[in-house]
Amino acid sequence: MHRTPIQVRCPEGHDARLLGLGAFRPRRYATNDEVCARIDVDPEWVVARSGIRTRGVAAEDETVVAMGAAAARDALDVAAVSPAEIDVVVVATMSPDTACPQVSTRLADRLGVTGAAVDLGAACSGFSYGLETARAMIRAGTARHVLLVGVERMTDLLDLSDRSTAFLFGDGAGAVVVGPSDEPGVGPAVWGADGSQADLIEHRPSWRDGLADPEGPVPGLRMQGPAVFRWASTQIAPVAEKALAVAGMTVDDLDAFVPHQANNRITDALVRALALPDRVVVARDVVRAGNTSAASVPLAMHALLADGDAEPGQVALLAGFGAGLTYGSQVVALPPITA
């Protein structure tokens, strides 16, 4: 097992580590043939442009609460932490089924957690933002165990006739238990946002405007794909390099790279920009899962571990980026999963 070389230690109190990782994937997956039939796009064009071949489509009973709770139970079991030991539940999502009550409070109730619960909205960077929030709470001593869940029903947000987005997104959930450690297992996040480019990915028209004009366009995600590709391909690698630096590491210390699963071509560009050694395994869960926003990084981590491409304790560089525009990156020691 790889011993993490993360150098930043907590001067007082506890360091933080991922104690267990769980995942939930929908029962049904839609192929490119199915999706492309609605948008008059060649299925192989989708593969060439994004790498995506299938994406999860949640059934009616696979709600954000149900999927998130299933992934969370898996993570709790692996971590050997009971619901009573969870001090805070953080749910990262951009596709809540209601604005009120929060997903986190209902998910906590389903699990039997009576600690604090909060939803966090940072789109595709949500897991990175949530992980830094959990790390900070544990280091500050305000929480001992934090349950972080990234869950999305992105297919609820789509205009299925929109050729720029209909083929990109899928549904699913990933969860981690973050807890105390004698050694640092989660490096500091390098994170930020650029609201001046918020219109590159937006929900348009708003639900309010859509209800006011039922004959108008269907509310759904709209994306300026080429501009998003240029931004992610050029701006995220420097963020990831800073995350390595603040953890006291270089690419030579890495075993795995787990970027947000937006597009295989973006991942290729990041791998080149970071000059990753060939031995570093790179997550490619986007091929089967599509872009699952805040769920994509934990699902991709889980896939690497489940497929035997990485092992618990090895060192991974995470990177999230997306609507807002938001971004965040940190280094972690990979957690265990169910055998």
Secondary structure, DSSP 8 states (H G I E B T S, - for coil): ----------SSS-EEEEEEEEEE--SEEEEHHHHHTTTT--HHHHHHHH---EEEE--TT--HHHHHHHHHHHHHHHHT--GGG--EEEEE-S--S-SSS-HHHHHHHHHT--SEEEEE--GGGHHHHHHHHHHHHHHHTS-S-EEEEEEEEGGGG--TT-TTTTTTB-EEEEEEEEEEESS--B---EEEE-GGGGGGEEEES-HHHHHH-TTS---EEEE-HHHHHHHHHHHHHHHHHHHHHHTT--GGG-SEEEE-SS-HHHHHHHHHHHT--TTSEE--THHHH-B-GGGHHHHHHHHHHHTTSS-TT-EEEEEEEETTTEEEEEEEE------
